Amino acid sequence: MTAGRRRSLVAVITGASRGLGAGMAVALAAEGVRLGLCARTCPEAPDGTESVTGSVDVADADAVERFGSQVVAAFGRIDLWVNNAGLLDPIGPLADADPAAVRASIEVNVLGVVHGSATFARHVRGRPGPGVLVNLSSGAATRPYEGWAAYGGSKAAVEMITEVVAREERSHGLSAYALSPGLVDTAMQSLIRTTPVAAFPAVERFREVHRRGAFNSPAWVTRYVLEELVGAEGGGGSGSCPVRRRVPDEPGE
């Protein structure tokens, strides 16, 4: 993708107040992309970029739709929509989990993706040109981790929802991808590393990754999105292009 094409893009990122979402916002801003950034806590826009920011509960379909409309009113269109907002809690055996925490996890991780995907699909249907939808997934979508029933189950749902949306919307020019970003050193990773083994038996794997510093950076994930997804001809769900993707490991020093 050329520098000129990147500067003409408009991207929405949910869950953009911290972690991967905030890091992707900085990386996209450096490319000149205009941004719509939302989270429960209103995100701070990166310096030097045109942006629309808002406090949005992604579990609220109307709130997501209103935010999308605000971005379109400001910039005329949306080219890339990244459903990044997500919750890891509750961690521990499902039998011991607080039902309210499980409900919140499903509402944000699944319904947040549903609402963002639907809002963006309607937008792409109503204007000329293609659009790229990226729904953040995880290795936990296909690998069962004890202690992550709600999280892993929600990410598995995200992958199937994305597969279906890719098929439903391909004729309208929307390309949809379920993207596992690899391990990114965020507050979520910090929470994982401090979780007792009794609640999350696989915790040592994540502690070892931290000791080695073997993480993908938000800039690396953003580069993959721009070059491999936004820059691709055709798109997810069309022809042989896979919908489910994983960002490769970032080369070390």
N, C-alpha and C positions, 0 to 999 in steps of 0.2 A: 504494500500500500504506500502510495507516494505521500510526501509531507503535505502537499497541497490538499489532497483528499482528506487527510486526517484533520486539517484545520477547518474543513467544512462540516465535520461531523458534529452531531448533537447526541450526547449519551446521558441516560438516566442510571443512577446507581442507588439501590436501596441499602439500608444499613451502612450508610456512608459516614457515620460520625466517628468511627474508630476502626481499628483492625484492617483487614483486607480491603474493605470498602473505601476507607479513608486513603489507604495507600494507592489504590487504583485511581482514585480521584486526582491525587497529586501527579501520578504518571500520565494520565490522560490530559491533564491541564498542561503539562510540559510539552505535549504534542499539539497544543492549540485547540483541543476539543472543547466545545461548549458543553456545560454540565448542568444536569438537574440532579440534585443531591438531597436525599431524604433519609430520615431515621426517626426513632421515637424522640431522641434528643436532636434538635436541629443541628445539622453539620455546619462546620466552618468551611467556607469555600477556599480552595488554594489561591494564593496570591496570583494576580495577573491573569485571571481567567474570567470569562463571562459565565455567570452561573445563576441558577435559581435554586434556593434551598428551602426546606420546609420540615416541620415536625409532623411525621406521618406514622400512624399505626398501620402496618401493612396487612394486618388481619381485618381491617375495615375497607371493604371494597370501594365504597363511595369516596373515602379519603384518598385512596390510590388513584382513582379515576380523576379526582379534582387536581391532584398534583400533576398527573400527566397533562391535563389540560393547561395548567399554568406554564409548564415547560413549552408546550406547543405555542401558546400565546406569546411567549417571549422570543422563541427562536424559529417558529414556523413549522418545525417538524422534529421528530425523534428518529435517529438512525440505529442506535444501539441501546438496548435495555438490559441491565444486569440486575437480576434478582439475587442479592447478596445477603439480605437480612436473615439472621438465623439465631437460634438458641441451642446451647448444648445441654443445659440442665433439663430434667433431673438426671444425675449420674448415680447409678446403683441398681440393684435388682428391681425389676418392674413391680414385683409383689410388695416392695417396701416404698414405692414412689408415692408422692403426694399427687392425687388425681388432678388437682388444680395446676400443678407444675407440668404434668403430662399434657393437659389440655392446652396450656399456653405454648408449649413447644410445638404441638401439631398446628395450632392456629398460625403461628409465625412462620414455621418452616414449610408448611404445606399450603395453607390458605394464602399466605403472603405471596408465594410463587404463583398460585392460581390467579390471584387478583392482578398481579403485575403482568403476567402472561396475557390474560384476557384484555386488559387495558391496552397493552402494546399491539396485540393482534388487531383490535378494532381500529387503532390509529393507522396501522400499515394498510389495512383494507381500504381506508378512506383517502389515501394520498398516493401519488405515483412513486415508483422506485422501491427498492428492496429494504428490508429491515433485518437486523440480527438480534435475536433474543438469547441471552446467556443466563441459565439458571444454575447457580452454584450447588454442586453436589459434593460428594465425599467418598473416599474409599469405603466408609462404613455403609454405603448403599448396597454393597455386594459382599462385604466381609463382616460376619457377625461378631461384635464385641460385647462380651458380658458387661452389663452396666449401661449400655447405650441403646436400650430397646426403643425409646421414643426418638432419639436422634437418628439412629440407623434406619428405623422404619420410615421416618419422615423423608430421609434422603432417598430411600428406595422409591417412595412415592413421587418425589421430584423427578427422578429419572424417567419413570413411566409417563407422568404427565407431559414431560418434554417430548418424549417420543410421539405421543398422540398429537400434541399441538403441531409438531413438525409436519405430520401427515395432513392434518386438517388445514393448515395455512400455507402449504407449499405453493398452491396455485395463486395465492395472493402476494407472493414475493417475500414471505417471512421465512428466514432460516433460524431454526431453534436448536440449541445445544445444551446438554447437561454436562457441565464442566467440573471435574474434580481438580482443584488447584494444586494438589499436593500439600505438604505440610508448610504452613506459613506461620512465623513466630508472632502470634497475636496474644491478646489477653485470654482468648479461649485456650490456647496452648498452655499458657501459664496455669490456668485452672486445671487442666488435665494433669499436669505434672505434680500438682499438690494433692491430687485425689488419692486417698488410701487404696492400697491394693485390694482390700476387702470389697470396696465399692467398684473398682475398675481393675480387674486382674492384669490387663495388658499395659498398665501405666509405665512399666519399665522400658518398653519399646520407645515411648515418647520422650522419656528422660534421656535415653541414649542418643536420640536424634538431637536433643538440645546440647548434650555434651559435645557432639561432633559439629554442631552448627550447620547441620545438613538441611537447611530450609530453603524453600522457594521464596523469593522476595516479591512484594506486590508489583514492582516494576517488571519482573520476569513474567508474572502471570498476565499483566496488561499487554506486554509485548506479544505473548501468544494469542491473546484475544484479537489484537489488531491485525497481526500478520496471518494467522491461521484461520480465523473465523470471519472477521469483518472483511479482510482482504481476499477471502476465497471467492472464486467464481462459483456460481451455483449456490449450494448451501445445504444446511442440515436437512435431512429427510428427502433430498432430491438425489436421484440416481444412487450411487454407492457411497455417498458421503455419510460417515457415521455420525449419529447424533450424540452418543455418549463419548466424551473425550476426557483425557487426563493430561494436565500440563506436565511435560517431562521435567526431570530433576534439573535444577539449575547447576551449571558447571561450578565447581569450587574454585578457590583462588589458585 
